[in-house]
Amino acid sequence: MTDPGHRQSVRAAFERAAETYDDAATVQREVCERLDALIDRQLTPAATMILDAGCGTGFGLPLLARRFPAARLLAVDFAPAMLCRLPPGLGLALGADLERLPLPADCVDAVWSSLALQWCRPACALGELHRVLVPGGQAWVATLGPATLGELRTAFAGIDEAEHVIAFYDLRGWTTFARAAGFRVLAAEQDTTWATAPTLHYLLKNIKAIGAHAVGSGRRRAPLGKAAWRTLEVRYETHRRPDGLLPATYDLILLHLEKPL
């Protein structure tokens, strides 16, 4: 999904976005609630140690604390500035890359990961999550599919030669990676949600505020000129909804995985 150079740019983007993330992350909160609802629909195991893999500023931690009040929570993210904004008293923070977790094998009972794995190489990250889970351990994952930011991809087509949106894997791809990592797939669901704003300027501003503007190839892009920006606005205007807002699609993929005994 991402090469090492692009991964560095993604980390830097989330570092810069830490102060603005909570105010702009409406979709991220909604996705955490949907992932929590996925757990409701499955048999919830007992857990004494839970890993929040790619925790961001910690939207998932209060949900996990309510559901597993006796469990210890380990919040991991590769952007230290995000970890500095975690809710106090809800777990131990660890700065680390999900592709190279500094944790021993078989050390956590469950994994929660909301909108983090799409920034990783799926085989590496899922392999690490499988490694650190105990046999029988569960993983609940929310990630993104190929229709994500499709409006932006379409609007930018032909304006320049840059890759403005990465090629997200589809549901079959994610389940294939999960099984190859050694997981059983207990549930796999796909749904859609949207970020919205009254203008393209504010929509892109909000995407930048959560760090998700680092969605292209990582190659340095020249700023758009006035004519290119106007073309972009006109193209994006075709997506305006009846309520008057412009949408940015998030193609949501939810997975419930298990490490076999």
C-alpha positions in Angstrom: 0.0 0.0 0.0 2.8 2.5 0.9 6.5 2.6 0.3 8.9 3.6 3.1 9.2 7.2 1.8 5.5 7.7 1.6 5.1 6.2 5.1 7.5 8.8 6.4 5.3 11.5 4.8 2.2 10.0 6.4 3.8 10.0 9.8 4.8 13.7 9.4 1.3 14.6 8.3 -0.2 13.1 11.4 2.4 14.8 13.6 1.4 18.1 12.1 -2.3 17.4 12.4 -2.3 16.4 16.1 -3.5 19.8 17.3 -6.4 20.0 14.8 -7.3 16.3 14.7 -10.0 16.1 17.4 -12.0 19.1 16.1 -12.1 17.7 12.5 -12.3 13.9 13.0 -16.1 13.5 12.8 -15.8 10.4 10.5 -13.1 8.9 12.7 -15.4 9.1 15.8 -18.3 7.6 13.8 -16.0 4.7 12.6 -15.0 3.9 16.2 -18.7 3.7 17.1 -19.3 1.4 14.2 -16.4 -0.8 15.1 -17.8 -1.0 18.7 -21.1 -2.0 17.3 -19.4 -4.8 15.3 -18.2 -6.2 18.7 -21.8 -6.1 19.9 -22.8 -8.3 17.1 -20.2 -10.9 17.9 -19.4 -13.1 20.9 -17.1 -10.9 23.1 -14.3 -12.8 24.8 -12.7 -12.0 28.1 -9.6 -9.8 27.8 -7.0 -8.6 30.3 -4.7 -6.8 27.8 -6.0 -5.0 24.7 -3.9 -3.3 22.0 -5.3 -0.2 20.3 -3.2 -0.4 17.1 -2.9 3.0 15.5 -4.8 4.8 18.3 -4.5 8.4 17.0 -5.7 10.7 19.8 -7.5 7.8 21.5 -11.2 7.9 20.3 -11.4 4.1 20.8 -10.0 4.0 24.4 -13.2 5.1 26.2 -15.2 2.6 24.3 -12.8 -0.2 25.1 -12.6 0.9 28.8 -16.4 0.7 29.1 -16.6 -2.6 27.4 -13.6 -4.2 29.1 -13.4 -2.4 32.5 -10.9 -4.9 33.9 -8.5 -4.9 31.0 -5.3 -3.0 30.6 -5.1 -0.9 27.4 -2.0 -0.4 25.4 -2.3 2.5 22.9 0.2 2.4 20.0 0.7 5.0 17.3 3.7 6.0 15.1 3.0 9.8 15.6 4.2 10.9 19.0 2.2 14.1 18.9 -1.0 12.0 18.6 0.0 10.1 21.7 0.4 13.3 23.7 -3.3 14.0 23.2 -4.6 10.6 24.6 -7.3 10.7 27.2 -5.6 10.7 30.6 -5.6 7.5 32.7 -7.0 5.1 30.1 -3.9 3.1 29.2 -0.2 3.0 28.5 1.0 4.9 25.4 3.7 3.4 23.1 5.2 5.1 20.1 5.7 2.4 17.5 5.2 1.3 13.9 2.4 -1.3 13.4 4.6 -3.0 10.9 7.4 -3.6 13.5 5.7 -3.8 17.0 8.3 -3.8 19.8 6.2 -6.4 21.7 6.7 -10.1 22.4 4.6 -12.8 20.7 1.4 -13.9 22.3 1.2 -10.9 24.7 -2.2 -9.3 24.1 -5.7 -10.8 24.3 -7.4 -8.6 21.8 -6.6 -5.9 19.2 -8.6 -2.9 18.2 -7.5 -0.9 15.1 -9.6 1.9 13.6 -8.6 3.6 10.4 -4.9 2.8 10.7 -4.1 -0.3 8.6 -4.7 1.5 5.3 -1.5 3.5 5.9 0.4 0.2 6.3 1.5 -2.7 4.1 -1.3 -5.0 5.0 0.7 -8.2 5.1 3.3 -6.7 7.5 0.8 -5.1 9.8 -1.6 -8.0 9.9 1.3 -10.3 10.4 2.4 -8.3 13.4 -1.1 -8.2 14.9 -1.3 -12.0 14.6 2.1 -12.4 16.2 1.3 -10.4 19.3 -2.1 -11.9 19.9 -2.5 -14.9 22.1 -4.0 -18.0 20.5 -7.7 -17.6 20.5 -7.3 -13.8 20.6 -9.6 -11.5 18.7 -8.9 -8.5 16.4 -11.5 -5.9 15.4 -10.3 -3.8 12.5 -11.8 -0.8 10.6 -10.0 0.1 7.4 -10.8 1.7 4.0 -11.7 0.3 0.6 -11.1 1.5 -3.0 -14.1 4.0 -3.2 -12.6 6.1 -0.5 -12.2 9.8 -1.6 -13.4 8.7 -5.0 -14.8 12.2 -5.7 -11.4 13.6 -5.2 -9.7 11.0 -7.4 -12.2 11.8 -10.2 -11.9 15.6 -9.8 -8.1 15.5 -10.0 -8.0 13.2 -13.1 -5.9 14.8 -15.8 -5.3 18.0 -13.9 -1.7 17.0 -13.2 0.4 13.9 -13.2 0.5 13.4 -9.4 -1.2 10.6 -7.6 -3.6 12.4 -5.2 -5.3 9.3 -3.7 -3.7 6.0 -2.9 -5.1 2.7 -4.3 -6.9 1.2 -1.3 -7.5 -2.5 -1.2 -11.0 -4.0 -1.5 -12.8 -6.2 0.9 -11.6 -9.4 -0.8 -8.0 -8.1 -0.6 -8.2 -7.4 3.1 -9.7 -10.8 3.9 -7.1 -12.5 1.7 -4.3 -10.6 3.6 -5.9 -11.6 6.9 -6.0 -15.3 6.1 -2.5 -15.2 4.8 -1.4 -13.8 8.1 -2.9 -16.7 9.9 -6.3 -15.3 11.0 -9.7 -16.8 10.8 -12.2 -14.2 9.4 -15.2 -14.3 11.7 -17.0 -11.3 10.0 -16.3 -9.0 7.1 -18.6 -6.1 6.4 -18.5 -3.1 4.1 -20.4 0.2 4.4 -20.1 3.8 3.4 -19.9 7.1 5.4 -19.1 10.6 4.3 -17.3 13.7 5.5 -19.1 16.8 4.3 -18.5 20.6 4.0 -20.1 23.5 2.3 -17.2 24.2 -0.1 -14.3 22.2 -1.5 -11.9 24.5 0.3 -13.3 23.6 3.7 -13.6 19.9 2.8 -9.9 19.7 1.9 -9.1 21.8 4.9 -10.8 19.3 7.2 -9.0 16.4 5.4 -5.7 18.1 6.0 -6.7 18.8 9.7 -6.8 15.0 10.3 -3.6 14.3 8.5 -5.3 12.4 5.7 -4.1 14.7 3.0 -1.0 12.6 2.6 -2.9 10.2 0.4 -0.9 10.3 -2.8 2.3 8.7 -3.8 4.4 10.9 -1.5 6.1 12.6 -4.5 6.4 16.4 -3.9 3.6 18.1 -5.8 3.6 21.6 -7.2 0.8 23.9 -5.9 -2.2 24.1 -8.2 -2.6 27.2 -10.2 -5.8 29.3 -10.3 -7.0 27.7 -13.5 -6.4 24.1 -12.2 -8.1 24.9 -8.9 -11.1 26.3 -10.7 -11.3 23.2 -12.8 -11.1 21.1 -9.6 -14.0 23.1 -8.0 -16.2 22.8 -11.1 -15.7 19.0 -11.3 -16.3 18.5 -7.6 -19.4 20.6 -7.7 -21.1 17.8 -9.6 -21.1 15.8 -6.4 -23.0 18.4 -4.3 -25.8 16.7 -2.4 -29.5 17.8 -2.1 -28.7 19.1 1.4 -26.2 21.6 -0.2 -23.0 19.9 1.1 -20.1 18.5 -0.7 -19.2 14.9 0.3 -16.0 13.0 0.6 -16.7 9.2 0.6 -15.1 6.8 3.1 -15.5 3.2 1.9 -15.5 1.5 5.3 -14.4 -2.1 5.8 -15.0 -3.8 9.1 -13.3 -7.1 10.0 -13.6 -9.4 13.0 -10.6 -11.7 13.1 -9.4 -14.5 15.3 -6.0 -16.1 15.9 -6.7 -19.9 15.9 -5.9 -21.9 19.0 
